């Protein structure tokens, strides 16, 4: 096999219309060019794989916090402002936020498998801005849905989770 390659190289070198060493240069260029191509293509493929994997996981919420130890909130939710609603949960009043401890509540509020937030928001902010803000105060959770739709009619389930 190596003898055939050597003979082919000699024949290429002796061609009169090509300069001496043309075949060797061509082989070196082909060899190093292909290696460089594979290196660049491999790096590009890895970057694209990471990019599309990231997009996949951003699009599909695999949030484990919302899948364990959750309690469904019962509808109907009482409308409290433009975007805010109240889910009445009096049994959790002992752990709700107060004026003295405005971030005491350890509970998360999930919309399906997505955690809503920011938590411990002011009620005026929840009502005016919405976008998933929430507060566990007094006898329930004041919250807005992630897209400011009515949680009574948007078809999504809402859960409280203690991490």
N, C-alpha and C positions, 0 to 999 in steps of 0.2 A: 504494500500500500504506500509506504513512504518512498519506495523506488519510483512508483508511478508519478507521485507528486514532484519528485526531483526531476524526472524526465520532462514533465509538462513545464516546469519552471525553466529548464534549459531551452526548450523549444521556444518559449515566449521570449527569452532573452536574446535569442539569435535572430528573431524576425528583423528584417532590414528596415521596415517602415516604422518600427518602434525603437526608441532609444534603449540603451543597455539598462537593465534593471527595471524596466517598465512593469513587468509582471509582478515582481517583488513589491514594488510600491503599491500596485493595485491590490495585492493581497493584504498588505499591511493596512491600507486605507479601509478595505472592506472589513478586515478583522476588528480594528479599533473603532471604526465607524459603527459597526453592528453592536459592539460592546457598549459604546456610548449611547446608542439608541435604546438598547435594552435597559440601561441604567436609568435614563431619563423617563422612558415609558413605564418602568416599574415604579419609580417614585411618583409619577403622575397617577398611576393606578391606585397606589396606596392612599394618596391624598383624596382621590375621588371616592374611594371606599369609605374612608373616615367621614367625609362630608355627607355622603348619602346615609350612612349609619346614624350620624348625628341628626339629620333631618327626620329619619324614621322615628327615633326615640323622642324627638321634640313633638312630633305629630301624634304619637301614641303615648298617652300618659300611663306609665307603669309606676304609679305612685303607691308604694306599699303602705304608707301611713294611712291612706284612705280605705285600705282593704281589710284592716285588722281592728278588732274591738270597736266597731262603729255602731252608733245608734241612729236610726232613721228619725228625722224630724217629721212631725205630723202636720199635714195641711189642714185647714187653710192658714196661710201666713197673713198676719194683719198688716195692711199697708200703713206705713208710718210717715212717709214723705214722698218726694218725687221718685226716688229709686230705692228707698229703704223699706224693709219688711221686718216684722217681729215674729220669731218662732218662740212660742211660749214653752219654757222648760223650767218650772219652778223647783224641781228637785235638785237642780244644780246651783241654787242661789248661794250656797256657802262658798263656792269657788269663783263667783263672778267678780268682775272688776269693780272697784270702788274708787271714790275720790282720793282716799289715802293710798290705795294700791291700784293704780290705773292699768297695770299690766299683770295682774295676779292670775287671771284665768289661763289654765294650761291647755284648754280645749282648742282643737282645730275644727273648722267647718269645711266640709267637702261638698262639692257639686259634682256628683258622679264620682269619678276618680281624681278630680282636680282639687287641690287645696285652694280655698279662697283666701284672700288677704289683700292688703295688710290688716292684720288683726289689731285690736285695741284702738281702732279709729274713733274719732269724735263723731257723734250722731249727726251733726250738721254736715260733715264731710261725706258720710255714708249717704245721706239723703240727696245732697247736691251733685256729687261726683259718681257715686256708685262704683262700678267696675270691680265688684267682688270684695269691697271693704266690709269689715264686720267688727262687732263689739259684743262681748258677753257681759251684759250689765243687768243687775237686778234679777228679774225672773225669766230672762230669755236672751236670745241672740238677735241683735239688730244687724241686718246684713242686706247686701244687694247681690243680685246674680252677676256672673262674670261679664255678661253682655248687656246688663241693665234691663233685661226683660222681666216680666212678671213671673216669679217662681211658682205661682199657683197654676199657671197655664203653659209654661215653657216645656213641660214634659221631662224635666230633669229631677233626679232624686237628690235630697240634701241630707247629709249625715253629720253628726258630731263625733269626734274622735279624741280620746285622751291618749296622747303619745306616751 
